[in-house]
Amino acid sequence: NAGVTQTPKFRILKIGQSMTLQCTQDMNHNYMYWYRQDPGMGLKLIYYSVGAGITDKGEVPNGYNVSRSTTEDFPLRLELAAPSQTSVYFCASTGGDPTGELFFGEGSRLTVL
Amino acid sequence: EDKVVQSPLSLVVHEGDTVTLNCSYEVTNFRSLLWYKQEKKAPTFLFMLTSSGIEKKSGRLSSILDKKELFSILNITATQTGDSAIYLCAAVNFGNEKLTFGTGTRLTIIP
């Protein structure tokens, strides 16, 4: 049972480069989320989705884009990477009732130099 | 905008002590509050609270929600070094399905 899978686990980018963080879940969850976590801080919501074809901004969406073409996949794209985007990124999902437990991926550590 | 505040930000205690972690929230259309423990990697689920005054318990950990005063507490009794972690709470907004996390409490247990 894979759960939530994120790739890559680590990545170093140069300023101005672009990349996509991949997230896929095999639990048929409707709700998916992208969070970033800076050192010593909590989780800040970047984007979320309540189902295929539907996405919405969270607290810190600037510099990011998402898409949700299927229930399983929720990629996060960074355009024109900046040092401020150096962080650990977590993808998470939950079932039809969003009050339930969030299932997290293992995280992706991104460094922008 | 939804807001979740945790206190203290950091706490250092000796093994065997009891600790209380606090989480207050301001969320329109509040649905539930979640507690997570984060060690080195992704957060792991502890509790989900939806009703006031009903304690959730798991071993030495317990939690309760007060929907009138808009806060929750997480208690850990007889702490062990394995309890050292960041404890996160998150509030769920029923209207837009957003989960808003607090900044977390970093708990350190000294042997």
Interface residues (C-beta under 8 A of the other chain):
Chain A: Y31 Y33 Y35 G40 M41 G42 L43 K44 L45 Y48 V50 D56 G58 E59 F90 P98 T99 G100 E101 L102 F104 G105 E106 G107
Chain B: E1 Q6 R31 S32 L34 Y36 K41 A42 P43 F45 M48 T50 L88 A90 V92 N96 E97 K98 L99 T100 F101 G102 T103 G104 R106
